[in-house]
C-alpha cells in the first residue's frame, strides 16, 4: 500500500544518496511538542466546536470507571488520546478544554499534560504522521538519510504537512527501539531496521 511505497522510495533514495548529516542536527522547534504557548487561530481556539461523540462518551464512562471517583484526573492521558483521535490526530484548544471539563479539573492541568508529552499534537497534522527518530543510535545507523529520503519523496520539510493534508513529517526523540535502529513511526505503526 501507501506506506510500502513510501518506505520503498526512502530505501531507494538512501541507496543513491551519500550526503553526510551532522549528528544532533534536530530542530526541536519543528517537533510535535514545539510550541508550549497556545496562539489562537480561526481553526484552533476556545470557540472551535468540539464535543464527544456518543461512542466516545460511552468509552469515557468505561475509562473513568477504572479510577476512584476522587481520582478522575488520572484519566487525563486516556481522554486526551481519545480527543486527539476524534479530532483527526491533533488536540485543539476546545478539545483540551472538553477533557478538563469532563474530568472536573482545571484546564491548565490538561494543558500541562498535553504540552509535556510529545505524543499529543497541538497543531493540525496530516492523516498520516511520519515520525523519524534522530537520536544517537538511530542517527549512527542511518536515520539522517532516511529523513532526507522522506523529505525528498513527500516534498516537505520537518514540521510541515503535504498540500493534500495526507502526511506530516516530524523529527522525534527516542521511539524506544534503539536495538533495531534506525526506526520510524507512521501513525501507530513502527518500522525498524
N, C-alpha and C positions, 0 to 999 in steps of 0.2 A: 503494500500500500504506500501511502504518502510518506510514512516515516522511513520505510525501507529505501525509498528513492532519495530521501534527504541524507540518510546515513551512507548510502552508496555514493552519492555526489560528494559528500565530505571525504570519504576514503579516497576517491579518485583525485580530488584536488590536493589532498595531503601528499599523495604519491608524486604529484608533479610540482609540489611546492617545496622549496628548500630555503624558505625565508626564516632566519632566526628571530626569536621573540624574546624579549627581556623577561626574566623571571620576576614575578611580583609587579607586573605592569597593570594589574587590575585597577579598575576605576570604581571605587565604592559608590560614587555619586550616581552611577548608572545601574546599580543593582536593585534588587527587589525592595530593600529597606532603606533606600537612599534618602528620601525626604521625610524628616521627622516632624515638620511643621505642615499642617494642612493649609492649602490655599484653595478657596472656593473657586469652582469653575461652573459653567452652566450645567454640566453633567454630573457634578460631584459637589453637592452642598447639603445642608441640613434639610432643605425643602425637596430634594430629589425623592420621588416616591420609592418607598421600599416597605413591603410588608411580607410576612411569612406566607408561603403557600399553605394550603390546608394539609398537604402531605408533610411539609416541614414542621408545621405546628404539632402534628402527631409525633414526629421524630423528637421534637424538643421535649415533649411530655415524657417520652421514654428516656431520653438522655438525662433529664433533671431528676427522674425518679431514682437514679443511682446515687444521688447525693442527699445527705440530710437537709431538711428544709432550710436550716440556718446557714448552709454552705452552698447555696445555689451558685455563688460566684465561681465555684470550682468548674462549672460548665462553660466558662468563658471561651476556652480554646475550641471545644467541640462546636459551640454555637457560632463562633467566628468562622470556623471551617465550613459549616453549613451555610452561613450567609454568603460566604465567598463563592461557594459552588452555585447557589441560587442566583447570584448576581453576575454570572458569566465569567468567573475566575478572578474577580477583584472585589475589594471591600470599599464601598462608597461610604462617605461620612454618615449618610442616612442609615445604611446597613449596620454600621458600628453602633449608632445611636439606638437602633432597634434591639440589638443584642443587649446593650446596657439596660434598656427599659424592660426587656423580657426577664433579665436576671435581677432587676431591682438594685443595681449598683450604679455608682456614679459613672458618667460617660468617660471621664478621664481614666478610670481603671481599665476600661475596654481599650481606649486609645493606647495606653501603656503596653498592653499585651500585643496589640496589632503592630505597634512600631518596633517592639523588641524582637519578634520572631520574623525571620525573612521569608517564611512560608506564606505569609499574608501579603498580598499585593494591594496596595492602597491607591493604585492608579490603574486605569484601563489596561488590560493585556489582551493579546490576541487569543483566538480559540485554542491554539497550541503554544504553550510556554516552553521554550527550549532553554534549558539552563546548563551551562558548561562550567564544570569545576576547574578552577585555575590555581588551586593551592599547590604547594611544592610537589607532593607526589604526582599529582596529575600533570603539572607543568613539566616535570622531568620526564614523564612518559609520553609527552606529545599533545597535551591539551591545547597548546598555542596554535599549532597547525589545524587542529580540529575546529577551534573557534574561528580561525581565519577562513577555513573552507565553508563553514556555515554562513559566515558574514557575506562571503562572495556569492554563495548559492542563493541566499534569501535577498541579497541586495540591501541589507540594513546593518546598522552599527549596533553595538551592545546598548541595550536600553530602549531600542526602537521596535516598532511594530510594522509589519509589512502593510502596504497600501490596502490590500484586500482584507486586512484585520485577521488574517489566519495565524500568523506567527509573531511571537515576541521573543527576542533574543536577550538572554541575561547571562552575565558572568557571575558565578556564585562561589562562595567559600565552601569548604568540605561538604560533600554529599554522603560521606561515610562509606566509601567503597575504595579506599586507598590501595588495598591489596590487588584490585583489578583495574588500576588506573591506566589510561585516563577514563573518565566517566562523565556522562551527561544524563540529564533527565528531561524527558518530554512529557509534560503534564505529570501523571503519577507513575510513569514507567521509567526504569533505569536502563541505561545502555552502557556496558562496561567493556574494557579492552578495545 
